[in-house]
Amino acid sequence: MQLFGTSGIRGVADSNLIQLALKVGLSVGKTYGNVVIGSDTRTSSDAMKHALVSGVLTAGSGCFDAGVIPTPTLALAAKEFEAGVMVTASHNPPQYNGIKLLNSDGSAFNSYQQKQIEESVSGDSFPTARWEEIKSSSIYNGAIGKHIERLLQDFPGGLKVRVVVDSGCGAASLVTPYLLKKLGGEVFALNCYPSGLFPRDIEPTGANLRDLIQATKEFGADLGIAHDGDGDRMMAVDDRGRFVSGDKLLAIFAREVEAKEVVTTIDASMVMDDMDFKVTRTRVGDTNVSGELRKGGDFGGEPSGSWVFPNISLCPDGIYAAAQLVTIASRQKLSQLVDSLPGYPILRGGVTGKVVMSRLETRLMAVEPLSVSKVDGIKLSFEDGWLLVRKSGTEPKVRVTAEAKSQARVRQLYDDGVSAVRASMERSEGK
């Protein structure tokens, strides 16, 4: 039974997911003696959390409820425990929910730990503690205050900057606006109240941030900040109202922290290889980036908006990233910095459905690449660019990404990828 995708367990919030949460709680409680649990703002999060708490307690472990908090806030709190459990579906729509399991250093459970959970959940028996060994749950107070206090240690106050914050009514609503005000910023809040009925598509992509783009222009702000549902992602809009790509942010953060070794994913821009970094590439997913950073590295991230600063935690921290970018924007116009960075045209998209991988590989090889990588999906490299086709780890989609040295070439590569995917869909089987 495979439960884990690229970022934890996710599914539509129904009775099956609630039952699964109870079993995961039992499995976690059987191995980890002291656990802290948090949740995002989704309407189903409280039910999910109580199921998890029941499982952990029934296994005989201690369980502390940190309330509604962002994932990076929980990761920081997890330093005081053996494990952290976050109820969230991150950037998925509000009808979804899920579970992220964290180690005390903020990193997600590795493949071995995930396999332990999966084997336990799929088993027929669930040993429970004797009645006299079952503990009571407790409240963990002050997680948000501790997170803000820790971040204030790394950034100066008195910043003269105007910033619009769009938290999408997710968990970061409770942290980012207050942190940036403490740093001296003039903050304009947009969708910064906790609600599980997200007012926009919660994934912080350019297409979903039209209101933030408009507000940044209207308020004459120096930048706009956007989060996903649980605050581990952060994306931005510059002072000209332009969405800043994740590949640009990756380079900006790496330079700002003076990184020598950067860990990123296989779908990040080839520009990173042209700059003065030692670059290590992983499979897509922040869990893979964090896992590699455990071995070493100064900074890690992926273009979807997950930024990992090992000095604070191995969990992607969109709150820390927001403070970092606001600090940068207080010194220099973000638009000028973005325009000063090298870049190549990139197209990212996806096709809903499932593919027959053998058929897909055959069709992709017809475009005659120089080399092929199967680290994650199928990546074709050419003299002037690359094409990556891979199954999504969080949605029933096939992701297509292409980058090249000209607009015409990137469009050609991307269209070739989409055509190959559509021709390889399972529905075509037998036709």
C-alpha positions in Angstrom: 0.0 0.0 0.0 1.5 3.3 -1.1 0.2 6.2 1.0 2.8 8.9 0.5 3.2 11.2 -2.4 5.9 13.8 -2.9 4.7 15.7 0.2 2.9 13.4 2.6 -0.5 11.7 2.4 -3.4 13.4 0.7 -6.9 12.6 -0.4 -10.5 13.9 -0.5 -11.7 14.5 3.0 -14.2 11.7 3.5 -14.7 8.7 5.9 -11.9 6.8 4.3 -9.4 9.6 5.0 -10.6 9.9 8.6 -10.3 6.2 9.2 -6.8 6.4 7.7 -5.9 9.2 10.0 -6.8 7.1 13.0 -4.6 4.2 11.7 -1.7 6.6 11.0 -2.0 8.0 14.5 -1.8 4.5 15.9 1.3 3.7 13.8 3.0 7.0 14.8 2.2 6.5 18.4 3.5 3.0 18.4 7.0 4.2 17.4 7.3 7.8 18.6 6.7 8.4 22.3 6.0 12.2 22.3 4.2 13.8 19.4 3.0 17.3 18.6 0.1 17.9 16.2 -1.0 21.0 14.3 -3.5 21.7 11.5 -4.3 24.2 8.8 -7.6 26.0 8.4 -9.5 23.5 6.2 -13.0 22.7 7.4 -12.1 19.0 7.8 -8.8 19.6 9.7 -10.3 19.4 13.2 -11.9 16.1 12.5 -8.7 14.8 11.0 -6.7 16.0 13.9 -8.9 14.4 16.5 -8.7 11.1 14.7 -4.9 11.3 14.7 -4.8 12.3 18.4 -7.0 9.4 19.2 -4.7 7.0 17.4 -1.5 8.4 19.0 -3.0 8.2 22.5 -4.5 4.8 22.0 -1.0 3.5 21.1 0.2 4.8 24.5 2.1 7.8 23.4 1.9 11.4 24.6 0.2 13.9 22.3 0.2 17.7 22.3 -2.1 19.8 20.2 -0.5 23.0 18.9 -3.7 24.3 17.3 -4.1 25.9 13.9 -0.6 26.8 12.7 1.5 26.8 9.6 3.6 23.7 8.8 7.0 25.5 9.4 5.7 26.6 12.8 4.9 23.0 13.7 8.4 22.0 12.4 10.0 24.4 14.9 7.9 23.1 17.7 8.8 19.5 16.8 12.3 20.1 18.1 10.9 19.5 21.5 9.3 16.2 20.5 10.1 12.9 18.8 7.9 13.7 15.9 5.4 16.2 14.5 2.2 15.6 12.7 0.6 18.2 10.4 -2.9 18.0 9.1 -2.9 19.7 5.7 -3.3 19.2 2.0 -1.0 22.2 1.4 -1.9 23.7 -2.0 -4.6 21.2 -2.9 -8.3 22.5 -3.1 -10.3 22.8 0.1 -12.1 19.5 -0.3 -8.8 17.7 0.2 -6.9 17.1 3.3 -3.8 15.1 4.3 -1.0 14.3 6.8 2.6 15.4 6.8 4.9 13.6 9.2 8.0 15.5 10.5 11.2 14.6 12.4 12.5 16.8 15.2 14.8 18.6 12.7 11.9 19.6 10.6 12.6 17.1 7.8 9.8 15.0 6.4 9.8 11.3 7.2 12.2 9.5 4.9 11.4 6.6 2.6 12.3 4.1 5.4 10.0 5.8 7.9 7.2 6.1 5.3 7.5 2.4 4.6 7.2 1.6 8.3 3.9 3.6 8.4 2.6 2.0 5.3 3.3 -1.5 6.4 1.7 -0.8 9.8 -1.4 0.8 8.4 -1.9 -2.1 5.9 -1.6 -4.7 8.6 -4.5 -6.6 10.1 -3.7 -5.9 13.8 -3.2 -2.7 15.7 -1.8 -3.3 19.2 -3.1 -0.7 21.6 -1.9 0.3 25.0 -3.5 -1.2 28.1 -6.2 1.1 29.5 -4.0 2.2 32.4 -1.2 3.2 30.0 -3.3 5.5 27.8 -2.4 9.1 28.3 -4.5 12.3 28.1 -3.8 14.8 25.3 -2.4 18.2 26.2 -2.3 21.7 24.7 0.9 23.0 23.3 0.8 26.8 23.8 2.8 29.5 22.1 4.0 27.8 18.9 3.3 30.9 16.8 5.0 33.3 19.2 8.1 31.1 19.4 8.3 31.0 15.6 8.0 34.7 15.3 10.6 35.3 18.1 13.0 32.9 16.4 12.7 34.6 13.0 13.2 38.1 14.5 16.7 36.9 15.6 17.7 36.7 11.9 16.3 39.9 10.5 16.7 43.5 11.5 13.8 45.7 12.5 13.0 49.1 11.2 12.5 48.0 7.6 10.9 50.8 5.4 8.9 48.7 3.0 5.3 48.4 1.9 4.1 44.9 1.4 0.8 43.2 0.5 0.3 39.8 2.1 -2.1 37.3 0.6 -2.3 34.2 2.8 -5.3 32.7 0.9 -7.1 32.4 4.3 -4.7 29.6 5.2 -2.6 29.0 8.3 0.0 31.7 7.4 -2.7 34.3 8.0 -1.9 33.9 11.7 1.8 34.6 11.4 3.2 36.4 8.3 1.3 39.8 8.6 2.3 40.1 12.3 5.9 39.1 11.7 6.3 41.7 8.9 4.8 44.4 11.0 7.3 43.6 13.8 10.0 44.1 11.2 8.7 47.6 10.5 6.9 46.9 7.3 3.7 48.6 6.3 1.5 45.6 5.7 -1.7 45.5 3.6 -3.5 42.3 4.4 -5.4 40.4 1.7 -7.2 37.1 2.5 -5.4 37.1 5.9 -8.1 35.6 8.1 -8.3 31.8 8.8 -11.0 30.1 6.7 -11.2 26.7 5.2 -13.3 28.1 2.3 -10.3 29.5 0.4 -11.3 32.7 -1.6 -8.8 31.8 -4.4 -7.2 28.7 -5.7 -4.8 28.1 -2.9 -1.7 27.1 -4.9 0.3 30.4 -5.2 0.8 30.4 -9.0 0.7 33.5 -11.1 -2.7 32.6 -12.6 -4.2 32.4 -9.0 -2.7 35.7 -7.7 -4.5 38.2 -9.9 -5.9 40.0 -6.8 -2.5 40.2 -5.2 -1.0 41.6 -8.4 -3.7 44.2 -8.6 -3.4 45.2 -5.0 0.4 45.5 -5.2 0.0 48.0 -8.0 -2.9 49.9 -6.4 -1.1 50.3 -3.0 2.2 51.2 -4.6 3.8 48.4 -2.6 7.4 47.3 -2.9 6.3 43.7 -3.2 3.5 41.2 -2.7 3.7 37.9 -0.8 1.6 34.9 -1.3 1.3 31.6 0.6 -0.4 28.2 0.2 -2.8 26.6 2.7 -0.2 25.6 5.3 2.4 28.3 4.8 5.3 26.2 3.8 5.3 27.8 0.3 5.9 31.4 -0.6 5.7 33.2 -3.9 6.0 36.9 -4.7 5.0 39.8 -6.9 7.5 42.6 -7.6 7.0 46.4 -7.3 5.9 46.5 -10.9 3.1 44.0 -10.2 4.8 41.1 -12.0 4.7 37.6 -10.7 8.2 36.4 -9.8 9.0 32.9 -11.0 10.2 30.3 -8.6 13.4 29.9 -10.6 14.2 33.6 -10.0 13.4 33.3 -6.3 15.6 30.3 -6.0 18.6 32.3 -7.4 17.7 35.4 -5.3 17.6 33.4 -2.0 20.7 31.4 -2.8 22.7 34.6 -3.4 21.2 36.3 -0.3 22.3 33.6 2.1 25.7 33.4 0.3 25.2 29.8 -0.5 28.0 27.7 -2.0 26.1 24.4 -2.1 22.4 24.6 -3.3 20.0 21.6 -3.4 17.2 21.9 -5.8 14.9 19.7 -7.9 15.3 18.2 -11.4 12.7 20.6 -12.8 14.6 23.8 -11.7 16.1 26.1 -14.3 19.5 25.3 -15.9 20.4 28.9 -15.0 21.4 27.5 -11.6 24.1 25.5 -13.2 25.4 28.6 -15.0 25.8 30.5 -11.7 28.5 30.2 -9.0 26.8 27.4 -7.0 27.5 23.7 -6.6 24.1 22.4 -7.5 22.7 19.0 -6.4 19.4 18.0 -8.0 16.8 15.6 -6.5 13.5 14.2 -7.4 10.6 16.8 -7.3 9.3 17.3 -3.8 10.4 19.3 -0.8 10.9 16.1 1.1 13.6 15.1 -1.3 15.3 18.5 -1.0 15.2 18.3 2.8 16.6 14.8 2.7 19.5 15.8 0.6 20.2 18.8 2.8 20.6 16.5 5.7 23.8 15.4 4.1 25.0 19.0 3.6 24.2 22.2 1.7 23.6 25.9 2.5 20.2 26.3 1.0 17.5 24.4 -0.8 14.3 24.9 -2.7 12.1 24.1 -5.6 10.4 26.4 -8.1 7.0 25.6 -6.8 7.7 27.9 -3.8 9.3 25.7 -1.2 12.4 27.3 0.4 14.5 25.4 2.9 16.8 27.4 5.2 18.9 24.8 7.1 19.9 27.3 9.8 16.4 27.3 11.2 14.9 24.0 10.0 14.8 21.3 7.3 11.2 22.1 6.7 10.3 24.5 3.9 9.5 27.8 5.6 7.4 30.2 3.7 7.3 32.6 6.7 11.0 32.8 6.9 11.2 33.2 3.1 8.7 36.1 3.3 10.9 37.9 5.9 14.0 37.3 3.8 12.4 38.7 0.7 11.0 41.7 2.5 14.4 42.4 3.9 15.9 42.3 0.4 13.2 44.5 -1.0 13.9 47.1 1.7 17.4 47.6 0.2 16.7 47.3 -3.5 13.8 47.4 -5.9 12.7 43.8 -6.4 12.0 44.4 -10.1 15.5 45.6 -10.7 17.0 42.5 -8.9 14.7 40.2 -10.9 15.7 41.8 -14.2 19.4 41.6 -13.4 19.3 37.8 -13.1 19.9 35.6 -16.1 17.0 33.5 -17.3 15.7 31.2 -20.0 12.1 30.7 -21.1 10.3 28.0 -19.2 6.9 26.5 -19.6 5.2 24.4 -16.9 1.8 22.7 -17.1 0.1 19.4 -16.8 -2.4 17.0 -18.4 -5.1 15.4 -16.2 -5.2 11.6 -16.3 -2.9 8.6 -16.2 -0.4 7.4 -18.8 1.1 4.1 -19.9 4.8 4.9 -19.1 6.2 2.4 -21.7 4.2 4.0 -24.4 5.1 7.5 -23.2 8.8 6.7 -23.2 8.6 5.4 -26.8 6.9 8.5 -28.0 9.3 10.8 -26.2 12.4 9.1 -27.6 11.2 10.0 -31.1 12.3 13.6 -30.6 16.0 12.3 -30.4 17.4 13.7 -27.2 21.1 13.9 -26.5 20.6 12.2 -23.1 17.8 10.8 -20.9 17.5 10.8 -17.1 14.9 8.8 -15.2 15.7 10.2 -11.8 12.1 11.5 -11.7 9.9 10.7 -14.6 11.6 11.1 -18.0 13.9 14.1 -18.6 15.2 14.6 -22.1 18.3 16.9 -22.6 19.2 18.8 -25.8 21.9 21.2 -26.7 19.6 24.1 -26.3 17.2 23.0 -23.5 15.4 20.1 -21.8 11.9 18.5 -21.4 10.7 16.8 -18.3 7.5 14.6 -18.1 6.6 13.1 -14.8 3.6 11.9 -12.8 2.4 14.3 -10.2 2.9 13.1 -6.6 -0.1 15.1 -5.3 -2.7 15.2 -8.0 -4.0 12.8 -10.8 -1.9 14.7 -13.4 1.1 14.3 -15.6 3.4 17.3 -15.2 5.2 18.7 -18.3 8.1 21.2 -18.0 10.3 22.5 -20.7 13.1 25.1 -20.8 15.1 26.3 -23.8 17.3 29.2 -25.0 14.5 30.7 -27.2 10.7 31.1 -26.9 10.1 29.2 -30.1 12.2 26.2 -29.0 10.6 26.0 -25.5 7.2 26.0 -27.1 8.2 23.3 -29.4 9.6 21.1 -26.6 6.6 21.7 -24.4 4.1 20.9 -27.1 6.0 17.7 -28.0 5.7 16.7 -24.3 2.0 17.4 -24.1 1.3 15.6 -27.4 3.3 12.5 -26.2 1.4 12.5 -22.9 -2.1 12.7 -24.5 -1.2 10.0 -27.0 -0.1 7.8 -24.1 -3.1 8.1 -21.9 -4.6 4.9 -20.4 -7.9 5.6 -22.1 -6.2 4.9 -25.4 -5.4 1.3 -24.3 -6.9 -1.2 -26.7 -7.9 1.4 -29.4 
